[in-house]
Amino acid sequence: MKKAGYLQWAIESTKTVWWHDSAEPSELERGIRRGAIGATTNPFLANLALSRNKDAWAREIDNVLSEHPEPERKAEKLMSIAITHAARQLEPQYEKSEGRMGYVCAQVNPARAAERDIMLPMARRFHAWAPNIAVKLPATAAGLDVLEDCTAEGITATLTISYTIPQVIAIAERHRIGIQRANQNGVEPGKCFAVIMIGRLDDYLRDVAHDSEANISESDIRQAGLAVSKRAYSIYKQHSYEAMLIVAALRGTYHMTELTGAEIIMSIAPPYQEMLLSEELPCEERIDRQIPEDVIERLSTLPEFIRAYEPEGMQPKDFITYGVTQKTLAQFHEGGWKLLENFQLV
């Protein structure tokens, strides 16, 4: 197979599309050339983009530092620099698709994942940055409330910190209620993208399995997130949800190849793009290949897998307590948002 064969084949021959996982302009430009039609970011990636482009964006950064001494607003304004630059790069995709794609995600403060009264005004401010912003909200009970309000107001949102079938079902249902409210008020509803952080789920279940000394192999663990994603996709198709699934946090090319053919978005970081370009990978649709029953049986000995895999495994009030949720929120805050609050040009 010639170089770029698999990724090019997936773009041209299947319903699967992909977004670039980075806010760094040169990386995003390369991703767009390779076929990306959107971008996922988080506070860590926004801070990374700012750090790498201090010289190019020095005037904008200096304006923020001089005008916004309050840490949270400073972080927000700094993030807007990286996000709006990415939005401009994706504007052609947004216009070509008539607003269906071409979005860049802008994540609210991860430390505010339970605070509706903070997240909703923040979402409104982010929405005003550019027409192709998808405000990134946490898939917590509070985040779901904000999603519904955003949809009703015409604000497009991406729901993240999400790993499980109960979460993506709740996202789609609340988005649907928001659509109804928007239609009643004559408003164009906001779109919704529902994330499954497939690799983070695998990582978490691996830790749980090791700690409990469960009889579960590494091969089983590598199929856990795939099992959740395949079942979630089937449920979305069955209910004709308006929300669209995004599979993110890949840990290998298998996370894409085993889902190829699904009408979903794959969020692909630059290192995995390189792997998908250069490796000889199977050019065939595999979304309908079910995970073997014996694998599901072994994984189901873990209560944390059942919570992720069964549609009623959790209620919205439980989402913020799911083991990997707090870890991810802490990483995004400490490794991203907090660094933006303390960002300096020198």
PyMOL commands that set and color helices and strands:
alter all, ss='L'
color gray80, all
select helices_A, chain A and resi 5-13+25-33+43-52+58-67+71-96+110-112+116-127+141-153+165-184+198-211+218-221+224-239+254-257+270-278+293-299+303-309+316-319+323-341
alter helices_A, ss='H'
color red, helices_A
select strands_A, chain A and resi 17-21+39-40+104-107+133-138+157-160+192-197+244-248+265-268
alter strands_A, ss='S'
color yellow, strands_A
deselect
rebuild
show_as cartoon
